[in-house]
Amino acid sequence: MQWIQDLFEWAQQGLFESAIQPIMYSFGLGNFLEDGYAATGWLLVGLIQIAVLLAIIGPLQRWRPVETMVDAASIRTDIIYTLVHRLGIFRVALFLSVEPLFDELFSMLRMAGMSTVHIDQLMAGGTAHPFISFLIYLVVFDFVDYWMHRGQHAFNWWWSLHSLHHAQRQMTMWSDNRNHLLDDLLRDCILVVVGQLIGVGPGQFVAIVAIAQLSESLQHANVRMHFGRIGERLWISPRFHRLHHSIGLGHERKADGELLRGGRSPALGGHNFGVLLPWWDVIFGTANFEVRYDPTGVRDQVEKGRDYGRGFWSQQWLGLLRLVGRA
């Protein structure tokens, strides 16, 4: 993997010196060059991801689509979400708003004698090959992601934000980042804290996020694809995740004692909460491996005509209103 890392660092350095650094100097941000270099890494990852979306996942959607796309405006809004997140705009906002608070918090914890636990070294007997270390952290983060995702469906206040993600009636490769900004803020804050506590390195964290985001883009793609009996149990496919978005099956809680379709809804409601690995759904009884491609969306969109917004800002505003019980 070293040659990949070297190539990425070479590209990051070139992009930073040729484009980002001059811009920072022109705005008087010379004191933040180290942070700008880190942000350049996220920008480069985002550009690579978008290239993969256009060159690989896009053609897959055209090859074997689940459904015909008829709502171009909604898809354009999803593209805005993708650009905001993948090109680092959201991360810059986090850096300017909450990162100083985290720096202060972790500094206080270190002064109080609470050190980072390098979980890869504990699990590998003190030393771990970089690839083994990467896999350990990927599994740990995915476990945390699974339970965060169940929390997004278990608590009404969290679902009021997360439901925006499920309100897309025509999923495409652009739909992964269609989230309320407060929902993303909460999720990213939890992951940052976990990363600090378990000792994941900055490069490993970037790689884990990059792989997860690309995989999730494929999961949301409008493509009729599954990985077969064995593959479906090793990595989450578009078919597996589409069931999670299916109306009345994948993501709804029990209402007034009513069991969802087939009486299969577990305590927290829904199926297929895994982000990368279906293992947690299997272990905790939330997996559904049926090969089917149902309509996606939220039940109250269909039955009650609930409005989740059309454009970026209307969706964000309605999410806030849902959070306070006004929409």
Summary of the structure (lengths in Angstrom):
residues: 327
radius of gyration: 20.5
end to end distance: 49.4
largest distance: 61.7
contacts: 964
relative contact order: 0.11
helix: 64%
strand: 1%
